[in-house]
């Protein structure tokens, strides 16, 4: 009988409002910790994706640079590099240079539409 009463007293203490409130607060603290951990985990996953993309870009750049280095080890590659950098040509070759027009024609200054444009057109004929 005594053991039954002790169990009953322990059960009353465990089911009391202050103990339940204390346990509820502990559960809320753990839940907030888990939620914070999940936020950090999501951020870590995003950072990992960014790092993997950066690694892929760097590997492509490494391949491109290594192909350029191997190209520069040949005589043709050296010649092509010099031609691109300094604009040189071989003897007997011709070179075409394209120059942009810095002064646009008078057409850009005159209006394009309407009655006044036809007047400007006729006026330009009689100058």
Protein Blocks (a to p, Z undefined) as FASTA:
>chain_A
ZZmmmmmmmmmmmmpmklmmmmmmmmmmmmmmmmmmmmmmmmmmmmmmmmmmmmmmmmmm
mmmmmmmmmmmmpmklmmmmmmmmnopacehiacddddddfbdcfklmpcfedjklmmmm
mmmmmZZ
